[in-house]
Amino acid sequence: MYAIELTPEHPVAQLADFAGHAEAEGFDAVFASHHYNNRDQFMALAQMAARTDEVALGPGIANPYETHPVTLASRVATLDELSDGRAMFGVGPGDKSTIRNLGFDHDDALRRVLETFTVARRLWAGERVDHDGTFQAEDAGLNYDVGDVPVYVGAQGPHMTRMAAKHADGALYNGAHPADLAWAREQVEAMADERPDSRGEFDLAAYASVSVAEDADAAREAARPPVAFVTAGSPPPVLDRHGLDQSLASDIGEAISAGEFERAFGLVTDEMIDAFCIAGTPDAVAERTDELLEHADSVVYASPLGPDVETAITLLGAVVSRRTG
């Protein structure tokens, strides 16, 4: 799978146009990211569904804190109906730096995510569900039929990655560096014996921030915002893997939570960009894509895409075409 992530920092109509462009460029799937301070991802996905015919569509990711997991399952099911069976369910704990503004933490993240998609699968299968765990549901059910929706877990740490490898259809692994994907592959392989045969093949997708342009310097400058968010949300072992300063990462997260985005972006270092984004020319992106696919099964090109999103989609489409030829 070659996919692209679109961020609802752009107007919904423009996002739908971008999705249509991505489909024309040969991408297999389009994900819409979520932060509460951007436009609503499901409204954006609905417009993308109307603008496209073949690409798979889904949240990348939705978090089951702001929205009750049963309601979230219904929204994904509605997207599946609206898109004629093209929905995917990307689910994860969300970005720490923004959801903590709403009073949520990640203390029960793994259980919350696992319970969310386990209950969603039961609802999609037509069951009435009682659930008492990290959330409650009593005799919950959906009043319409739902198809088979693939579940992809947003992961970065060892526990979430291993849980995804055992229970989900795939992982949207938050990584743009080959070292991170090599590590993620080790976690997936460690769970191979515990994965039920009924689940089928597992898809490890590199959910890689990318910024592409013919001007490499412009591409790197555009990478600062998403790298700030990735750095702030990265657990200490990931920061240590790349030799990054944990206190500086914490400062970036605090600036994001305070809404001081320019300060947060200004704290991003070149080392952070190298660790958490593929930033440069199309040739550089193609080379890094090859390196990622030595360990990953799929690649999702994620925000910011580049200084100009429409141009970036064309350039990334050419990278995909070169590989799939």
Secondary structure as UniProt FT lines:
FT   STRAND          2..6
FT   TURN            8..9
FT   HELIX           12..24
FT   TURN            25..26
FT   STRAND          29..32
FT   TURN            36..37
FT   HELIX           41..51
FT   STRAND          56..59
FT   TURN            64..66
FT   HELIX           69..82
FT   TURN            83..84
FT   STRAND          89..91
FT   HELIX           96..99
FT   HELIX           100..102
FT   TURN            107..108
FT   HELIX           109..124
FT   TURN            125..126
FT   STRAND          129..132
FT   STRAND          136..140
FT   STRAND          151..155
FT   HELIX           158..167
FT   STRAND          170..174
FT   HELIX           178..190
FT   HELIX           192..194
FT   HELIX           197..199
FT   STRAND          203..212
FT   HELIX           216..222
FT   HELIX           224..233
FT   HELIX           236..241
FT   TURN            242..243
FT   HELIX           246..257
FT   TURN            258..259
FT   HELIX           261..266
FT   HELIX           270..276
FT   STRAND          278..280
FT   HELIX           282..292
FT   TURN            293..295
FT   STRAND          298..305
FT   HELIX           309..324
//
